[in-house]
């Protein structure tokens, strides 16, 4: 039970990485030119730190950055809530 916090954190990281890959592949066809996966990653990182959309591709990068930040934030909130509540629920049921 003491490893639930670490296991939950690893699951959150894996789920967020999977969501990032899914999101990139979902929006890759909408971009005006062919970007490599790492170029898309760099553009999303730039836009998530703050940036403006100057063309259609930048708008798509901003949308992806917003979706990733929102998903990551909620997944961390749920992970923290479950990691603190799950052991209490188990001990209550025993």
C-alpha positions as CSV (number, residue, x, y, z in Angstrom):
1,X,0.0,0.0,0.0
2,X,2.9,2.4,0.6
3,X,4.0,2.1,-3.0
4,X,0.6,3.3,-4.3
5,X,1.8,6.9,-4.5
6,X,4.8,6.0,-6.7
7,X,2.9,3.5,-8.9
8,X,0.2,6.1,-9.4
9,X,2.8,8.7,-10.4
10,X,4.3,6.3,-12.9
11,X,0.8,5.6,-14.4
12,X,0.1,9.4,-14.6
13,X,3.4,9.9,-16.5
14,X,2.7,7.0,-18.9
15,X,-0.9,8.1,-19.5
16,X,0.2,11.7,-20.2
17,X,2.9,10.5,-22.6
18,X,0.4,8.3,-24.4
19,X,-2.1,11.2,-24.6
20,X,0.6,13.5,-26.1
21,X,1.5,10.9,-28.8
22,X,-2.2,10.4,-29.5
23,X,-2.8,14.2,-29.8
24,X,0.1,14.7,-32.1
25,X,-1.0,11.9,-34.4
26,X,-4.5,13.2,-34.4
27,X,-3.6,16.7,-35.4
28,X,-0.6,15.9,-37.6
29,X,-2.7,15.8,-40.8
30,X,-4.1,19.3,-40.2
31,X,-0.7,21.0,-40.4
32,X,0.2,22.8,-43.6
33,X,3.6,21.1,-43.9
34,X,5.2,17.9,-42.8
35,X,6.8,18.2,-39.4
36,X,8.8,15.6,-37.5
37,X,7.5,14.4,-34.2
38,X,10.3,16.2,-32.3
39,X,9.7,19.4,-34.2
40,X,6.0,19.3,-33.2
41,X,7.1,18.6,-29.6
42,X,9.4,21.6,-29.6
43,X,6.7,23.8,-31.1
44,X,4.2,22.7,-28.5
45,X,6.7,23.4,-25.7
46,X,7.3,26.9,-27.0
47,X,3.5,27.6,-27.3
48,X,2.8,26.2,-23.8
49,X,5.4,28.6,-22.3
50,X,3.5,31.5,-24.0
51,X,3.2,32.5,-27.6
52,X,0.9,33.9,-30.1
53,X,-0.5,32.3,-33.2
54,X,0.8,33.9,-36.3
55,X,-0.4,31.3,-38.8
56,X,-2.7,28.3,-39.1
57,X,0.0,25.9,-37.8
58,X,0.7,28.0,-34.7
59,X,-3.0,28.0,-33.9
60,X,-3.0,24.2,-34.1
61,X,0.1,24.1,-31.8
62,X,-1.6,26.4,-29.3
63,X,-4.7,24.2,-29.3
64,X,-2.6,21.1,-28.7
65,X,-0.6,22.8,-25.9
66,X,-3.9,23.8,-24.2
67,X,-5.3,20.3,-24.4
68,X,-2.1,18.8,-23.0
69,X,-1.9,21.3,-20.1
70,X,-5.6,20.7,-19.2
71,X,-5.3,16.9,-19.4
72,X,-2.0,16.9,-17.4
73,X,-3.5,19.2,-14.7
74,X,-6.6,17.1,-14.2
75,X,-4.7,13.8,-14.2
76,X,-2.3,15.1,-11.5
77,X,-5.3,16.3,-9.4
78,X,-7.0,12.9,-9.7
79,X,-3.8,11.1,-9.0
80,X,-3.2,13.1,-5.8
81,X,-6.8,12.7,-4.7
82,X,-6.7,8.9,-5.3
83,X,-3.3,8.4,-3.8
84,X,-4.5,9.9,-0.5
85,X,-8.0,8.5,-0.4
86,X,-7.4,5.0,-1.7
87,X,-5.4,3.8,1.3
88,X,-8.0,5.3,3.7
89,X,-10.8,3.6,1.8
90,X,-9.0,0.2,1.9
91,X,-8.3,0.5,5.6
92,X,-11.9,1.5,6.2
93,X,-13.2,-1.5,4.3
94,X,-11.0,-3.9,6.3
